[in-house]
């Protein structure tokens, strides 16, 4: 049961997104979070398939999923904190910020 919870720990970003973003940006912010979750799963699967279950850096022994939680979590938290402070931004600027932050992550 604990392993199942740890495997889907990043789904906690969905309620955090609803609470931290302004109401008019919920869809765009949820889209970013869901895309990051799906991308993390695809990257972890790719690392397992090519024979690097702990990633390509040999000095870190944590599984790629947990390292992905940290990296994507930092970027999602950064985006959500910025969106909490930018309530008056234009929708196109908000969408451009979401896309560019997804590409950087």
Backbone torsions as a table, in degrees:
resi	resn	phi	psi	omega
1	UNK	NA	-40.5	179.7
2	UNK	-65.6	-38.3	179.4
3	UNK	-64.4	-37.7	177.8
4	UNK	-65.2	-41.8	179.0
5	UNK	-65.8	-42.2	178.8
6	UNK	-67.3	-26.6	179.1
7	UNK	-73.1	-25.4	-177.7
8	UNK	-120.9	31.4	-178.3
9	UNK	-65.4	-29.9	-176.9
10	UNK	-73.0	-8.1	175.2
11	UNK	-69.3	-12.0	176.2
12	UNK	-69.0	-14.1	177.2
13	UNK	-70.6	-22.1	-178.3
14	UNK	-67.1	-50.7	175.3
15	UNK	-66.7	-31.3	177.3
16	UNK	-65.0	-34.9	178.0
17	UNK	-64.7	-41.8	-179.4
18	UNK	-65.1	-37.7	-178.6
19	UNK	-78.9	-28.3	-172.9
20	UNK	-95.5	-18.7	-176.6
21	UNK	-101.3	152.5	173.6
22	UNK	-63.6	153.7	-172.9
23	UNK	-59.2	-35.1	-176.0
24	UNK	-77.0	-10.0	179.7
25	UNK	-109.6	9.8	-176.6
26	UNK	-58.2	-44.6	-175.3
27	UNK	-64.6	-44.8	-179.1
28	UNK	-66.5	-40.9	-180.0
29	UNK	-69.8	-40.3	176.7
30	UNK	-65.1	-34.9	177.0
31	UNK	-63.6	-42.1	177.4
32	UNK	-62.7	-45.5	-177.7
33	UNK	-64.6	-44.6	-180.0
34	UNK	-65.5	-39.8	176.9
35	UNK	-63.3	-39.7	177.8
36	UNK	-65.9	-39.1	179.0
37	UNK	-65.0	-45.2	-179.8
38	UNK	-66.0	-41.6	179.5
39	UNK	-63.9	-39.6	177.1
40	UNK	-60.9	-43.8	179.1
41	UNK	-63.2	-41.7	179.0
42	UNK	-65.3	-39.3	179.5
43	UNK	-68.3	-38.3	178.0
44	UNK	-65.9	-41.8	177.5
45	UNK	-62.9	-40.7	178.3
46	UNK	-64.3	-42.7	178.5
47	UNK	-62.7	-38.2	177.6
48	UNK	-67.9	-37.3	-178.2
49	UNK	-71.3	-33.0	-179.2
50	UNK	-89.3	1.4	173.2
51	UNK	95.8	16.9	178.1
52	UNK	-123.7	74.1	-176.8
53	UNK	-67.5	-19.4	177.7
54	UNK	-106.2	13.3	-179.7
55	UNK	95.5	178.6	-175.9
56	UNK	-90.0	-14.9	178.0
57	UNK	-86.6	120.9	-173.0
58	UNK	-76.5	-16.6	-175.1
59	UNK	-87.2	-3.3	173.9
60	UNK	-111.0	125.4	-174.7
61	UNK	-104.2	3.4	177.8
62	UNK	-71.9	149.6	176.4
63	UNK	-62.5	154.8	-177.1
64	UNK	-62.5	-30.1	179.8
65	UNK	-64.1	-44.0	-179.3
66	UNK	-69.8	-36.3	176.0
67	UNK	-67.7	-35.6	175.9
68	UNK	-66.9	-35.5	175.0
69	UNK	-57.1	-42.8	-177.4
70	UNK	-68.4	-48.0	-176.4
71	UNK	-65.9	-52.3	-179.9
72	UNK	-67.4	-32.2	177.4
73	UNK	-63.0	-39.6	177.8
74	UNK	-63.8	-44.8	-179.1
75	UNK	-68.9	-39.1	178.3
76	UNK	-66.9	-42.6	178.1
77	UNK	-62.7	-40.4	176.8
78	UNK	-61.3	-45.1	-179.9
79	UNK	-65.9	-43.3	-179.2
80	UNK	-68.1	-35.5	177.1
81	UNK	-69.7	-37.2	175.3
82	UNK	-66.3	-39.2	-179.4
83	UNK	-71.9	-25.3	175.8
84	UNK	-69.3	-30.0	-179.6
85	UNK	-91.8	-14.1	-177.3
86	UNK	-111.1	70.1	-177.2
87	UNK	-80.2	-19.0	-175.6
88	UNK	-104.5	9.4	-177.8
89	UNK	-72.0	153.6	176.9
90	UNK	-70.2	149.6	-175.4
91	UNK	-63.8	-34.5	179.9
92	UNK	-69.2	-37.0	177.4
93	UNK	-67.3	-39.4	178.1
94	UNK	-63.7	-43.7	178.8
95	UNK	-65.9	-39.7	177.6
96	UNK	-64.4	-38.2	177.2
97	UNK	-65.5	-39.2	179.4
98	UNK	-65.6	-43.2	-179.3
99	UNK	-67.4	-43.4	-178.0
100	UNK	-68.2	-36.5	178.1
101	UNK	-69.7	-33.6	175.3
102	UNK	-64.2	-42.5	-179.6
103	UNK	-66.1	-39.7	178.8
104	UNK	-66.5	-40.1	-179.7
105	UNK	-65.5	NA	NA
